[in-house]
Amino acid sequence: MNENKLIGEGNQELAPDAPPEYGALPSSSIASSSSSSSSPAAPRREGRWSNGERVRYVETEKKYVARPGFYELDVNTELRHFDSNSNWLRLLDRSFGAMTHALVQQNELLKQNFQQLIEWSQLPTTALSADTLFEKMHSLFSEKSTYIKVSEDLLQLICGRRADIIQRRRDCILSSVKDKYIKHDLSKIPPTNANLFNPQQLGTFLEKAGGTNKLFTAQKRSAEEPHQMSMRNRQGGPQAKRPRRSFRNAEPDYDPQPSTSSRAATFKDFKGKNQKNFDNRRPKQDYIQVWEALSAPNHILKLIRGYRIPFQVKPPLQNPNLLKRFQTPTSSSMSEQIITLKNQKVLIPVKLATPSFVSPMFLIKKSDSSNRPIFDLQNLNDYVSVVKFRLINVQRVPTFLQANDWVVKIDLTQAYFHLPIAQSHQRYLRVLYTPEATRRPELLQITCLPFGLSSSPKAFATVSNWVAHLLRTKGLRIIVYLDDFLIAHQDRHMLQDQAAEAIRVLTLLGWMVNFQKSVLNPTKVIEYLGISWNLHMNSKQLPIDKVLRISARIQGLLRDNRWSVKQAQCILGMLNFAAFVVPRGRLRCRPIQMAYNKLPKHDPFLKFRIDPQAATELSWYLEEVA
């Protein structure tokens, strides 16, 4: 089976808390570095301020972290559940350990250089003069010397970490901005040598926008000045109580800080909680309060409270009795799925005479041979406004993974059904079905985000991406594709704790984890987005089931030597995906695409003889993927 390299040069992903990219330090000499960075707090960026890029000083940091002593200290196993689990402090501990190690190396190199200088001056062959002394000093402290390289690395570490702190201070201030678009515009105002935001640009922006009171959420302040409060604390006065975060009097049934000493028990407890009906897992009012307490943005809260379909024009509603042609065909498999969806409250009955927009349902086979209900919303999609957006793809995974990573995968059960549909829009999502038992037609309406709605992927991706962002703030290195979360870490024990934390957060938000499809034990070989990633061998390859499916499809075409437009489209889709792991695969697809373009399109099922050159390339693919 063909394998391909997974992690190339320069593809290492950064730590989750790496700051936005700042201007690179000059590398000519220490003198030029220090002169150009008289204020390392002033980041330098071309173009937009917040473009999501990350500085690469973490790679420099990796050269100086070392165990023991120059790495973050591990929490004792007995005390781990008492730790606040502050990833920010842990990363600071690691950075200062690396800086300390760099300072020690710099000091040792300086001593060695001066010792060499003294020994050189004592040699009888040395003609000591200003010129010879300058040449010797230049050779010891040249740009290519180890001392200069260590000094530049040290300066890069200090400036990079300070830039991280500056960005966090800016983010803390911007978290109080009410409107996300205003927050985005403010984030583009760069800092200066003296202020977190350029005073002139900030003043002009606030003046045009109406001032801070209009843009920022009011912060509660004590009647005492901060210095007075700190003085009272130093003098033994009563400590001001920290405000407790309110869940609006809701009594949560979760442990805010679960013990991580027994990881197996943690996963078992979560699995037990998720055996309830799906209706109990959907984000009802108690879950919505949790989303609010976690500072979910307004556009996320609107989706959680009830998704409103973005119609260009409202679809026409008709009497269901006149829409018999849109009735879902009756079958035992369909009846079984209808009963399941009704028990989960995904489908609820409504009066048959209610004006509705009726769409049929059909079933497709999943990879585990079970049926997945799909709502045929093709007619409804004609009225839906679809905005282009991008999901991550397999190209993103190699830049996310690092050498020596351990990974886990978390999958959600019936992911789309976690988002409810607004009550007023459920009438556009109705199904007409006649059960085998009663032989009486039923009108059912969908209460959750359905598969088949053209705007569903964007709606769910918006929510799952915010959840991934929330987990990143807790120190997790994570990417997500709709409902598939991939978490990576260099330490497998830390990764187990992070997986438990991710499951805790997802459960807290009202989402159900699919423990059968999830991979919760840290591993170095995992299947994600249809590709098998091997971190032991630093390679990627097609899973065996996809290899067998592609091979069988190619063998069938070569045996018949005939294909239709539909068959050509199907095999091209498979080969286009396989080209990611097959070297020169996309190039060898071109003759097949050219042969497909020559096929008459009037009848997609009419078969024609396969072009000889296309057959040759299909044979080549058969050998490569096998």
Wavefront OBJ file of the C-alpha trace (Angstrom):
o trace
v 0.000 0.000 0.000
v 1.331 3.360 -0.944
v 2.464 5.601 1.900
v 3.395 9.233 1.886
v 5.301 11.475 4.274
v 3.143 13.071 6.902
v 5.241 15.752 8.565
v 7.659 17.640 6.346
v 10.274 20.239 7.094
v 8.787 23.288 8.697
v 5.380 21.705 9.151
v 5.487 21.518 12.932
v 2.395 23.041 14.489
v 2.829 25.637 17.164
v 1.792 25.480 20.769
v -1.894 26.390 21.224
v -1.001 29.628 22.951
v 1.493 30.918 20.399
v 0.904 34.618 19.692
v 0.292 36.293 16.342
v 3.354 36.680 14.198
v 5.609 39.631 14.926
v 8.496 41.003 12.956
v 11.421 38.619 12.840
v 14.506 39.571 14.775
v 17.542 40.642 12.730
v 20.075 37.879 12.461
v 23.169 39.796 11.435
v 24.594 40.368 14.916
v 23.682 40.998 18.503
v 24.375 44.665 18.013
v 21.918 44.915 15.159
v 19.394 42.827 17.086
v 19.529 44.981 20.175
v 19.454 48.223 18.249
v 16.455 47.195 16.207
v 14.511 45.981 19.237
v 14.914 48.850 21.651
v 11.332 48.130 22.616
v 10.592 44.432 22.109
v 7.043 45.108 23.247
v 6.282 46.853 19.984
v 5.309 44.100 17.566
v 5.909 44.657 13.915
v 3.429 43.344 11.377
v 2.839 44.117 7.743
v -0.710 44.531 6.554
v -3.516 43.589 8.890
v -2.808 43.295 12.600
v -4.873 40.182 13.310
v -4.406 37.703 10.511
v -4.315 34.532 12.612
v -0.694 33.660 11.851
v 1.597 32.487 14.638
v 5.157 33.276 15.457
v 7.719 30.491 15.234
v 9.651 31.272 18.409
v 8.320 27.998 19.839
v 10.720 26.142 17.539
v 13.587 28.107 19.104
v 12.254 27.270 22.548
v 12.382 23.551 21.787
v 16.179 23.724 21.416
v 16.634 24.793 25.033
v 14.001 22.896 26.987
v 15.609 19.961 28.739
v 14.747 17.570 31.529
v 15.355 17.870 34.388
v 15.484 21.484 35.477
v 14.870 23.344 32.243
v 11.311 22.188 31.540
v 7.950 22.798 33.184
v 7.687 20.881 36.429
v 5.150 18.068 36.495
v 2.424 18.037 39.105
v 2.705 15.100 41.474
v 0.184 12.389 40.686
v -1.345 12.626 44.163
v -1.867 16.385 43.787
v -2.857 16.568 40.139
v -6.575 17.053 40.784
v -5.776 20.039 43.038
v -3.910 21.808 40.260
v -5.752 24.657 38.558
v -4.651 23.173 35.218
v -3.519 26.573 33.977
v -1.896 25.885 30.638
v -0.797 29.536 30.428
v 1.308 29.240 33.612
v 2.682 25.901 32.458
v 3.819 27.401 29.162
v 5.382 30.336 31.008
v 7.227 27.863 33.244
v 8.531 26.082 30.142
v 9.575 29.353 28.490
v 11.461 30.603 31.535
v 13.113 27.195 31.834
v 14.286 27.502 28.229
v 15.475 31.079 28.824
v 17.372 29.969 31.927
v 19.051 27.184 29.971
v 19.966 29.624 27.192
v 21.438 32.056 29.749
v 23.502 29.244 31.297
v 24.825 28.269 27.866
v 25.539 31.901 27.002
v 27.471 32.338 30.257
v 29.522 29.191 29.665
v 30.326 30.224 26.089
v 31.385 33.675 27.272
v 33.749 32.125 29.830
v 35.198 29.795 27.197
v 35.776 32.645 24.745
v 37.557 34.794 27.319
v 39.623 31.798 28.429
v 40.678 31.244 24.803
v 41.514 34.939 24.512
v 43.753 34.811 27.602
v 45.506 31.631 26.457
v 46.042 33.122 22.998
v 47.606 36.304 24.469
v 50.092 34.200 26.489
v 51.407 32.308 23.480
v 55.010 33.296 22.588
v 54.055 33.437 18.915
v 51.346 36.023 19.515
v 52.199 39.536 18.375
v 49.817 41.408 20.637
v 48.516 44.610 19.070
v 45.246 46.425 18.536
v 44.811 44.830 15.103
v 45.544 41.264 16.206
v 43.343 41.674 19.283
v 40.485 42.934 17.104
v 40.864 39.993 14.713
v 40.875 37.500 17.584
v 37.808 39.091 19.194
v 36.063 39.104 15.827
v 36.755 35.387 15.355
v 35.482 34.556 18.849
v 32.338 36.691 18.578
v 31.580 36.549 14.857
v 28.080 36.264 13.477
v 28.506 32.520 12.945
v 29.852 31.826 16.431
v 27.871 29.698 18.861
v 27.782 32.542 21.382
v 26.033 34.893 18.948
v 23.552 32.179 17.909
v 22.631 31.445 21.523
v 22.310 35.180 22.246
v 19.992 35.683 19.280
v 17.907 32.674 20.308
v 17.621 34.097 23.814
v 16.475 37.457 22.480
v 13.975 35.682 20.221
v 12.562 33.769 23.202
v 12.193 36.890 25.334
v 10.632 39.000 22.576
v 8.351 36.186 21.443
v 7.025 35.422 24.898
v 6.538 39.106 25.655
v 4.638 39.467 22.394
v 2.437 36.609 23.603
v 1.742 38.453 26.859
v 0.959 41.676 24.982
v -1.513 39.851 22.749
v -3.201 38.273 25.774
v -3.568 41.684 27.417
v -5.137 43.013 24.217
v -7.494 40.029 23.981
v -8.543 40.510 27.602
v -9.584 44.093 26.857
v -11.314 43.193 23.590
v -13.330 40.450 25.312
v -15.521 43.218 26.764
v -16.492 44.567 23.329
v -20.175 43.950 22.644
v -20.135 43.623 18.857
v -17.913 41.038 17.131
v -17.364 43.283 14.099
v -16.250 46.187 16.303
v -13.947 43.759 18.118
v -12.482 42.668 14.792
v -11.837 46.277 13.747
v -10.259 47.149 17.105
v -7.978 44.111 16.907
v -6.432 45.559 13.724
v -5.182 48.651 15.609
v -1.502 47.873 16.358
v 0.303 48.612 19.630
v 3.042 51.192 20.011
v 6.140 51.450 22.159
v 4.050 52.948 24.966
v 0.453 51.706 24.566
v -1.394 48.478 23.858
v -3.283 50.288 21.076
v -2.075 53.162 18.915
v -3.492 56.240 20.742
v -4.217 58.253 17.591
v -5.951 55.408 15.737
v -7.844 54.299 18.837
v -9.013 57.838 19.620
v -10.262 58.381 16.075
v -12.034 55.013 16.063
v -13.772 55.571 19.418
v -14.826 59.084 18.451
v -16.512 57.827 15.284
v -18.082 54.816 17.036
v -19.587 56.761 19.945
v -17.155 56.151 22.808
v -16.274 53.258 25.099
v -19.603 53.261 26.970
v -21.400 52.386 23.757
v -18.936 49.746 22.557
v -17.820 47.994 25.749
v -19.737 46.020 28.343
v -19.758 47.872 31.670
v -17.415 46.299 34.216
v -18.406 46.087 37.873
v -15.942 47.954 40.051
v -15.509 48.176 43.788
v -16.231 51.468 45.505
v -12.639 51.464 46.714
v -9.740 52.281 44.474
v -7.507 49.328 43.590
v -4.566 50.660 45.608
v -6.814 51.066 48.656
v -8.038 47.496 48.374
v -4.508 46.145 48.068
v -3.433 48.231 51.086
v -6.254 46.779 53.176
v -5.247 43.276 52.141
v -1.628 43.885 53.117
v -2.736 45.279 56.477
v -4.758 42.205 57.255
v -8.144 43.701 56.387
v -11.042 41.582 55.218
v -10.493 40.110 51.808
v -12.951 41.122 49.111
v -14.923 38.083 48.073
v -14.570 37.105 44.464
v -17.929 37.058 42.664
v -19.129 33.561 41.989
v -20.122 32.811 38.442
v -23.862 32.341 38.339
v -25.696 29.761 36.294
v -28.958 31.589 36.998
v -29.716 29.427 40.016
v -29.414 26.265 37.979
v -27.997 23.345 39.916
v -25.448 21.730 37.597
v -25.128 17.964 37.739
v -21.428 17.976 36.972
v -18.222 18.284 38.922
v -16.496 21.548 37.886
v -13.072 20.019 38.583
v -13.263 16.258 38.119
v -10.414 14.175 39.401
v -8.062 13.065 36.669
v -6.322 10.458 38.782
v -8.684 7.760 37.534
v -9.074 8.325 33.822
v -10.876 5.082 33.122
v -13.511 5.929 35.704
v -13.932 9.357 34.165
v -14.707 7.958 30.707
v -17.009 5.351 32.233
v -18.999 7.995 34.090
v -19.434 10.058 30.940
v -20.528 7.014 29.018
v -23.144 6.229 31.622
v -24.567 9.742 31.508
v -25.095 9.539 27.772
v -27.391 6.535 27.805
v -30.463 8.760 28.214
v -32.862 9.721 25.449
v -31.395 12.130 22.948
v -33.991 14.746 23.883
v -32.360 15.026 27.315
v -29.009 15.758 25.701
v -30.133 18.585 23.459
v -29.271 22.121 24.622
v -32.476 23.014 26.433
v -32.761 25.944 28.804
v -30.349 24.583 31.424
v -27.703 23.989 28.762
v -28.281 27.425 27.256
v -27.434 28.957 30.633
v -24.125 27.085 30.559
v -23.349 28.440 27.084
v -24.120 31.938 28.355
v -21.933 31.439 31.427
v -19.046 30.386 29.169
v -19.381 33.710 27.303
v -20.587 32.269 24.020
v -21.020 35.050 21.405
v -24.498 36.213 20.508
v -24.489 34.547 17.090
v -23.676 31.214 18.773
v -26.416 31.670 21.383
v -28.927 32.364 18.620
v -28.058 29.041 16.993
v -28.301 27.205 20.309
v -31.687 28.713 21.156
v -33.144 27.831 17.757
v -31.745 27.926 14.232
v -33.630 30.098 11.774
v -33.208 28.949 8.181
v -31.724 31.783 6.053
v -34.376 32.006 3.354
v -33.983 34.221 0.322
v -37.747 34.052 -0.107
v -40.162 32.291 2.228
v -41.321 28.994 0.646
v -45.038 28.598 -0.094
v -47.081 26.552 2.394
v -49.759 24.144 1.188
v -52.286 21.725 2.613
v -50.525 18.342 3.131
v -53.568 16.499 1.742
v -52.706 17.976 -1.643
v -49.053 16.864 -1.490
v -49.368 13.090 -1.752
v -46.582 12.991 -4.354
v -44.121 14.179 -1.688
v -45.094 11.440 0.755
v -42.216 9.336 2.084
v -42.384 5.748 0.740
v -43.460 3.205 3.346
v -41.058 0.424 4.319
v -40.115 -1.519 7.431
v -36.689 0.149 7.612
v -38.222 3.593 7.225
v -40.878 2.846 9.865
v -38.145 1.780 12.265
v -36.242 5.020 11.688
v -39.415 7.108 12.060
v -40.187 5.467 15.418
v -36.620 6.086 16.607
v -36.726 9.743 15.591
v -40.107 10.191 17.269
v -38.782 8.672 20.496
v -35.839 11.065 20.358
v -38.235 13.993 19.777
v -36.460 14.761 16.506
v -39.817 14.251 14.799
v -43.043 15.342 16.474
v -46.596 14.914 15.120
v -48.687 17.924 14.091
v -52.227 18.309 12.816
v -52.641 16.931 9.329
v -54.539 19.968 8.038
v -51.808 22.457 9.007
v -50.259 24.383 6.059
v -46.807 22.929 5.535
v -43.833 22.564 3.250
v -43.521 18.794 2.879
v -40.343 16.967 1.846
v -39.740 13.214 1.545
v -37.192 11.133 3.456
v -34.843 8.410 2.286
v -32.208 6.182 3.875
v -28.519 5.745 3.106
v -26.156 3.100 4.426
v -23.462 4.202 6.868
v -20.014 2.621 7.142
v -21.283 0.317 9.922
v -24.157 -0.898 7.653
v -26.790 0.920 9.700
v -29.227 3.348 8.086
v -28.989 7.116 8.260
v -32.190 9.081 7.595
v -31.756 11.881 5.081
v -34.415 14.476 4.416
v -34.748 15.204 0.705
v -34.833 18.983 0.997
v -33.842 19.679 -2.600
v -36.984 21.714 -3.243
v -36.612 23.647 0.014
v -32.950 24.394 -0.738
v -34.043 26.422 -3.759
v -35.319 29.027 -1.296
v -32.309 28.919 1.065
v -29.518 31.479 0.919
v -26.204 29.630 1.084
v -23.037 31.511 2.021
v -19.713 30.040 0.951
v -17.459 28.922 3.786
v -14.472 26.661 4.268
v -14.021 23.592 6.396
v -10.621 22.126 7.168
v -9.488 19.316 4.896
v -6.801 16.653 4.892
v -4.258 19.258 3.755
v -4.557 20.942 7.173
v -3.724 17.871 9.259
v 0.038 17.593 8.430
v 0.575 21.215 9.498
v -1.262 20.477 12.756
v 0.624 17.339 13.755
v 4.118 17.442 15.235
v 6.815 14.833 15.501
v 6.441 12.612 18.607
v 2.762 13.540 18.978
v 0.137 11.346 20.608
v -3.423 11.829 19.381
v -7.009 11.066 20.384
v -10.254 11.537 18.460
v -13.671 12.514 19.811
v -16.778 11.992 17.702
v -20.313 13.175 18.431
v -23.478 11.123 18.126
v -26.037 12.518 15.648
v -24.176 15.792 15.595
v -26.670 17.910 13.656
v -29.485 16.934 16.012
v -27.805 18.903 18.807
v -29.007 22.163 17.233
v -32.755 22.867 17.519
v -34.792 24.535 14.794
v -36.707 27.680 15.711
v -40.371 26.913 16.356
v -41.572 29.251 13.606
v -39.397 27.504 10.978
v -40.307 23.909 11.810
v -43.344 24.110 9.513
v -40.939 24.214 6.550
v -39.423 20.896 7.642
v -42.330 18.491 7.608
v -42.643 14.878 6.519
v -45.750 13.010 5.394
v -45.593 9.301 6.193
v -48.049 6.408 6.418
v -46.927 3.790 8.997
v -47.348 0.133 8.129
v -49.166 -0.567 11.380
v -51.931 2.061 11.219
v -52.141 2.774 7.462
v -53.078 6.329 8.393
v -50.964 9.218 7.106
v -49.057 11.212 9.727
v -47.692 14.721 9.409
v -44.405 15.081 11.310
v -42.162 18.096 11.688
v -38.421 18.161 12.274
v -37.290 19.888 15.469
v -33.510 19.643 14.940
v -31.008 20.610 12.282
v -31.547 18.047 9.491
v -29.118 16.328 7.154
v -29.911 17.547 3.656
v -30.471 21.233 4.375
v -27.913 23.201 2.346
v -27.169 25.626 5.193
v -26.746 22.921 7.868
v -22.964 22.365 7.498
v -22.170 26.046 7.943
v -24.510 26.375 10.925
v -23.055 23.396 12.775
v -19.454 24.220 11.823
v -19.926 27.693 13.318
v -20.860 26.165 16.671
v -18.293 23.345 16.684
v -15.496 25.756 15.723
v -16.383 27.946 18.700
v -16.341 24.884 20.971
v -12.869 24.038 19.636
v -11.817 27.632 20.358
v -13.129 27.248 23.914
v -11.047 24.088 24.364
v -7.965 25.844 22.981
v -8.303 28.477 25.709
v -8.012 25.580 28.170
v -4.664 24.599 26.652
v -5.749 21.876 24.219
v -4.137 21.619 20.789
v -7.169 20.678 18.736
v -8.716 20.846 15.271
v -12.289 19.989 14.324
v -14.132 18.999 11.168
v -17.844 19.414 11.919
v -18.271 16.831 14.719
v -14.836 15.150 14.563
v -12.375 16.554 17.102
v -8.666 15.642 16.898
v -6.518 16.431 19.962
v -2.714 16.110 20.018
v -0.050 16.371 22.701
v 3.569 15.323 23.173
v 2.821 13.666 26.553
v 0.349 10.775 26.458
v -0.643 11.134 30.124
v -1.351 14.828 29.692
v -3.330 13.969 26.551
v -5.518 11.569 28.544
v -6.290 14.350 30.999
v -7.070 16.727 28.142
v -9.377 14.169 26.506
v -11.269 13.832 29.794
v -11.504 17.620 30.025
v -12.804 17.845 26.444
v -15.486 15.240 27.145
v -16.432 17.068 30.341
v -16.865 20.344 28.450
v -18.848 18.726 25.617
v -21.136 16.986 28.100
v -21.506 20.197 30.056
v -22.652 21.931 26.857
v -25.290 19.260 26.291
v -23.527 17.330 23.552
v -23.283 13.563 23.380
v -19.994 11.797 22.672
v -20.029 8.680 20.508
v -17.766 6.418 22.535
v -17.920 3.644 19.919
v -16.410 5.812 17.168
v -14.154 7.916 19.411
v -10.531 6.952 20.101
v -9.893 8.031 23.694
v -6.691 6.114 24.407
v -3.656 8.065 23.135
v -2.247 6.476 19.997
v 0.206 7.212 17.216
v -1.869 5.586 14.457
v -5.332 7.021 13.862
v -7.871 7.385 11.075
v -9.081 10.957 10.633
v -10.910 12.541 7.697
v -10.687 9.282 5.768
v -6.869 9.032 5.977
v -4.807 6.766 8.223
v -2.105 8.869 9.918
v 0.927 6.988 11.240
v 2.989 9.143 13.601
v 5.424 6.289 14.269
v 6.467 6.125 10.616
v 5.732 9.791 9.834
v 3.467 8.680 6.985
v -0.101 8.687 5.749
v -2.033 6.135 3.731
v -5.524 5.078 2.696
v -7.444 2.859 5.138
v -7.866 -0.710 3.998
v -11.630 -0.365 3.418
v -11.085 2.548 1.023
v -8.322 0.633 -0.758
v -10.649 -2.323 -1.302
v -13.491 -0.077 -2.471
v -11.324 1.813 -4.976
v -9.686 -1.389 -6.223
v -13.044 -3.091 -6.751
v -14.411 -0.091 -8.638
v -11.356 0.119 -10.940
v -11.333 -3.641 -11.572
v -15.013 -3.522 -12.549
v -14.400 -0.717 -15.054
v -11.358 -2.415 -16.571
v -13.196 -5.722 -16.825
v -16.161 -4.192 -18.691
v -14.009 -1.647 -20.552
v -17.098 0.563 -20.580
v -18.301 3.371 -18.338
v -21.050 5.947 -18.029
v -20.898 9.594 -17.000
v -22.047 8.652 -13.493
v -19.405 5.943 -13.179
v -16.706 8.312 -14.433
v -17.737 10.953 -11.908
v -17.691 8.381 -9.118
v -14.226 7.018 -9.895
v -12.802 10.516 -10.405
v -14.081 11.513 -6.981
v -12.392 8.485 -5.414
v -9.103 9.035 -7.241
v -9.077 12.740 -6.463
v -9.254 11.856 -2.761
v -6.646 9.089 -3.085
v -4.278 11.491 -4.879
v -3.513 13.080 -1.503
v -1.484 10.013 -0.481
v -0.475 8.689 -3.920
v 2.640 10.415 -5.334
v 1.896 12.007 -8.725
v -1.690 10.872 -8.262
v -3.265 14.152 -9.307
v -1.073 14.275 -12.406
v -2.103 10.756 -13.438
v -5.763 11.781 -13.039
v -5.567 14.253 -15.911
v -5.996 11.715 -18.779
v -9.001 10.229 -16.955
v -10.529 13.692 -16.577
v -9.924 14.453 -20.253
v -11.617 11.190 -21.246
v -14.568 12.041 -18.995
v -14.918 15.501 -20.571
v -15.353 13.874 -23.985
v -18.316 11.758 -22.850
v -21.792 12.873 -24.045
v -23.729 14.253 -21.082
v -27.308 13.849 -22.385
v -27.751 10.478 -20.618
v -25.637 10.039 -17.458
v -26.239 6.260 -17.410
v -25.459 5.484 -21.059
v -22.194 3.539 -21.279
v -19.317 4.156 -23.706
v -15.978 2.488 -24.341
v -13.203 3.664 -22.020
v -10.443 5.661 -23.702
v -7.235 3.527 -23.912
v -5.097 6.171 -22.209
v -7.653 6.486 -19.392
v -7.617 2.687 -19.014
v -3.811 2.793 -18.724
v -4.003 5.355 -15.929
v -6.691 3.339 -14.149
v -4.382 0.301 -14.240
v -1.566 2.434 -12.805
v -3.838 3.590 -9.973
v -4.868 0.003 -9.269
v -1.220 -0.936 -8.657
v -0.465 2.170 -6.589
v -3.353 1.951 -4.128
v -3.204 -1.833 -3.716
l 1 2 3 4 5 6 7 8 9 10 11 12 13 14 15 16 17 18 19 20 21 22 23 24 25 26 27 28 29 30 31 32 33 34 35 36 37 38 39 40 41 42 43 44 45 46 47 48 49 50 51 52 53 54 55 56 57 58 59 60 61 62 63 64 65 66 67 68 69 70 71 72 73 74 75 76 77 78 79 80 81 82 83 84 85 86 87 88 89 90 91 92 93 94 95 96 97 98 99 100 101 102 103 104 105 106 107 108 109 110 111 112 113 114 115 116 117 118 119 120 121 122 123 124 125 126 127 128 129 130 131 132 133 134 135 136 137 138 139 140 141 142 143 144 145 146 147 148 149 150 151 152 153 154 155 156 157 158 159 160 161 162 163 164 165 166 167 168 169 170 171 172 173 174 175 176 177 178 179 180 181 182 183 184 185 186 187 188 189 190 191 192 193 194 195 196 197 198 199 200 201 202 203 204 205 206 207 208 209 210 211 212 213 214 215 216 217 218 219 220 221 222 223 224 225 226 227 228 229 230 231 232 233 234 235 236 237 238 239 240 241 242 243 244 245 246 247 248 249 250 251 252 253 254 255 256 257 258 259 260 261 262 263 264 265 266 267 268 269 270 271 272 273 274 275 276 277 278 279 280 281 282 283 284 285 286 287 288 289 290 291 292 293 294 295 296 297 298 299 300 301 302 303 304 305 306 307 308 309 310 311 312 313 314 315 316 317 318 319 320 321 322 323 324 325 326 327 328 329 330 331 332 333 334 335 336 337 338 339 340 341 342 343 344 345 346 347 348 349 350 351 352 353 354 355 356 357 358 359 360 361 362 363 364 365 366 367 368 369 370 371 372 373 374 375 376 377 378 379 380 381 382 383 384 385 386 387 388 389 390 391 392 393 394 395 396 397 398 399 400 401 402 403 404 405 406 407 408 409 410 411 412 413 414 415 416 417 418 419 420 421 422 423 424 425 426 427 428 429 430 431 432 433 434 435 436 437 438 439 440 441 442 443 444 445 446 447 448 449 450 451 452 453 454 455 456 457 458 459 460 461 462 463 464 465 466 467 468 469 470 471 472 473 474 475 476 477 478 479 480 481 482 483 484 485 486 487 488 489 490 491 492 493 494 495 496 497 498 499 500 501 502 503 504 505 506 507 508 509 510 511 512 513 514 515 516 517 518 519 520 521 522 523 524 525 526 527 528 529 530 531 532 533 534 535 536 537 538 539 540 541 542 543 544 545 546 547 548 549 550 551 552 553 554 555 556 557 558 559 560 561 562 563 564 565 566 567 568 569 570 571 572 573 574 575 576 577 578 579 580 581 582 583 584 585 586 587 588 589 590 591 592 593 594 595 596 597 598 599 600 601 602 603 604 605 606 607 608 609 610 611 612 613 614 615 616 617 618 619 620 621 622 623 624 625 626
